[in-house]
Amino acid sequence: MYRLIIILILLVSISAEARTWRVSKSGFGDFTVIQDAVDAAESGDTISIGPGHFGEFTTIDDSGTDHDVCVFIDKPGLFIIGSGPEQTTIGPYNQWQMQSDYTEGIKVWQTGAVVEGIKFSGLVNYGACLKLIDGDGLVVRNCEFEDSEWGVFCRDVYTPYSSDIYVSDCVFRNLSDAGFISFQAYNNVDIVDCEFYECRGWGVGITQGTTWGVVDNCYFENNGFNAIQTGANGVFSNNELNGVINSAMSNQESDNVTMENCISTANGNPYGRGFAMGYDATSYLYNNEISCGYADYSSCISLLYAEHIFANDNQFQIGSDQAWYYRMGETHGADLTHTFDLTHNWWGTTDLDYISEHILDGDDFGMPFYVLFLPLADDPTSNEDVSWGHMKALFR
């Protein structure tokens, strides 16, 4: 919340005499086309969009490549406010109107913006519903992203560590790639109180270079590759991740990632894993409830070339049909002795031989890395609180 306030202060301070431009399909506003209002606006103005489907696109040049864009923003601090995602939609009227191989709903170019209360739909052909390029900050609230390639796509190459991204109360549904993806170096990325359904790339992807990432109180269901993947340090908490196909969460190369108070289930997907990490990463797992699929190479936790993991007060679940539920992959540097702290967890049983049999570590690979799992937790971890994201999903 503190970072959101800072972003809004920076955006609001741009103009002391901001005005509101109204876009209405009925003709009673200032404009009927969103881009016309943006062109007329000054820094700090608000574009208030009425109910209706807005599908007027313009072809622009982006580094020598044509892009079809509905709204192009290159002036700082605009507020793009719809009438709510159930009333205001941005997207093509049909796919035949697109003239290029790239389609974008709103493109924010080398500046910052607030986007709120809009549904984005039908943006295929390398399509991004909302794209931030080398920007100064982005706030997205109460939006829906569906039937497109990317939901929110952020890339910062020329102004590293200069901007924050805050996304809250949004729904991402049926996207052929990622719900949210950030490339390159951002300062902070916060994803809060959002829902992700059937994003066939990642639900959330935060790549290396970002200083700090937060995913809190979100709900994920049947997302493709990884529900959450991070190359940034951060805290990922109070999330519910269902129907995991590959990994509920993956930490690649970050040395300070915490996953806590999360629930992860494969829901019948045979290869679903709970937490995966590798490439010198260090992770901390506390008070999570993790189950996995039943096929080979499925696991509650899987490490590949990882550095350290501390996993305590978690609940690892196994069903009678699951072959095994915890797998430790290879570590890098066979000459180094590694021990991994998995003490004080509940493994679904107190049978030590059974637990040991389902942990693959150095004893199985002939390498000097070992899992310490004693002492066990006395009983299952109390982790039955339902997340707010899950409650919203039930009533949506």
Sequence and secondary structure as in RCSB ss.txt:
>XXXX:A:sequence
MYRLIIILILLVSISAEARTWRVSKSGFGDFTVIQDAVDAAESGDTISIGPGHFGEFTTIDDSGTDHDVCVFIDK
PGLFIIGSGPEQTTIGPYNQWQMQSDYTEGIKVWQTGAVVEGIKFSGLVNYGACLKLIDGDGLVVRNCEFEDSEW
GVFCRDVYTPYSSDIYVSDCVFRNLSDAGFISFQAYNNVDIVDCEFYECRGWGVGITQGTTWGVVDNCYFENNGF
NAIQTGANGVFSNNELNGVINSAMSNQESDNVTMENCISTANGNPYGRGFAMGYDATSYLYNNEISCGYADYSSC
ISLLYAEHIFANDNQFQIGSDQAWYYRMGETHGADLTHTFDLTHNWWGTTDLDYISEHILDGDDFGMPFYVLFLP
LADDPTSNEDVSWGHMKALFR
>XXXX:A:secstr
 HHHHHHHHHHHTT SS  EEEE TTS SSBSSHHHHHHH  TT EEEE SEEE   EEEEETTEEEEEEEEE S
TTEEEE S TTTEEES S GGG  SS EEEEEEESSEEEEES EEE   SS EEEEEES SEEEEES EEEEESE
EEEEEESSSTT  EEEEES EEEEESS SEEEEE  SEEEEES EEEEESSEEEEE TT SEEEEES EEES SS
EEEEESS EEEES EEES SSEEEEEES S EEEES EE  TT TT EEEEEESS EEEEES EEE  SSTT  S
EEEES  EEEEES EEE  TT S SEE    S TTS EEEE  S B S   HHHHHHTEESHHHHTSSEEEE  S
  SS        HHHHHHHH 
